[in-house]
Amino acid sequence: MTEEHAIDPWRMAVKQLEKVGEVLDIDENIMKILKHPIRIVETNFPVVMDDGRVEIFTGFRVHHNENLPNKGGIRFSPHVTREEVMALAFWMTFKCAIVGLPYSGAKGGVICNPREMSLKEIEKVTRRYTHQMINVFNPRSDIPAPDINTSAREMAWIYDTYSMWGGHSALGVVTGKPVELGGSLGRAAATGRGVYFVTRQAMKRLGIEMEGATVAVQGFGNVGSWFARIIAENGAKVVGVSDWKGGIYNENGFDVEDLYKYVYENPDNSDRSVVGYQHSTKDITNDELFALEVDVLAPCAVESVITKYNAHTVKAKIVAEGANGPTTPGADEILKDNNVLVLPDILANAGGVTVSYFEWVQGNDALFWTEEEVNSKLEEIMVRAFDKIFDHADECCINDMRLSAYTVALETIVKQYELRGIYP
Ligand code: GLU
């Protein structure tokens, strides 16, 4: 494995920050604080599996800083590491600052493979992990949400476990809940919808017509599938889609609603993969998907997929980062030199936490909004954030939207430290 492939996400996040530090004159004490998550909770907990065997799971919850209540999702994956969760919490801080939410970053993860677990085992892991974090999660200070391999189903179990423990229903303790349990309309689609809004704005600025524009999407989970559905609904042609199993291609564009049904509403497709979809004219690998001649490439799966080893193959005009951390710092330089406009994760996928915030506000007030209200408020926030970062890039760092996004976020974050001071 090469060095760049092996780069852990935390080192990647720190590198990104250091790059901003080189350009901006940031107080070195604040830089020091930002490079150290304020709290890392690690737990090993036992779960009785279906066959009677006891398995020990390791889970994490990281708070990047505590200027504001902590917010961030929980992922279940065999690839979870302490460093990954640290990086994801760090990115949440920047993401929340960019869209102006009153949160500091958090993230959680459990090392497990839900694909190899029964529903009962997944529920037990979720509930026991919540129990381990019972004094960490709190509607006023740490509010989890879905991330990779977790969804409204797991959020309902977290809500239930926490509420049973506390003796009252705590609507504000977790977001991404099912609508029937105080979830927000529009939350499930929110991250993908947000990626769509910023992509649409970028296309306008670059003079690319939405009608007939070509799009490739890596990952067809929550983010990728919603992004693909929404951009296709608005006239674009989704010509390539890939996931953990492989990829599919059709130069005329897929009927994404039909593809969605094939993946999610088809009992024969227990892997929930796009592979095997009958309207694919060519099977492709993930690397071939990255190299497609398209207007937009949206990596919507995991970290470090575009590296300095494959970045030169990217022919897209726009890379819209639906995933967290999909592009390594080495790849960033290559994409910039090749005039590819990267819409960085901390901007592009901020729609999820934005609607999480709406859900938290609605739950705390017990007053719920219509889906139209949710979507239009989301649109307003995403467009404003995009405009600010795009315009700022013109002044600070042409074609480096990541640097611009960090700069814009840091204005707020640095101010938070200045205003609060360092206790005591
Ligand atoms: N896990 C999502 C993210 O990475 C959502 C976090 C949230 O809603 O709190 O942005």
Boltz pocket constraint, residues with backbone or C-beta under 6 A from the ligand:
constraints:
  - pocket:
      binder: B
      contacts: [[A, 71], [A, 72], [A, 73], [A, 74], [A, 143], [A, 144], [A, 145], [A, 146], [A, 147], [A, 148], [A, 175], [A, 324], [A, 349], [A, 350], [A, 352], [A, 353], [A, 354], [A, 356], [A, 357]]
      max_distance: 6.0
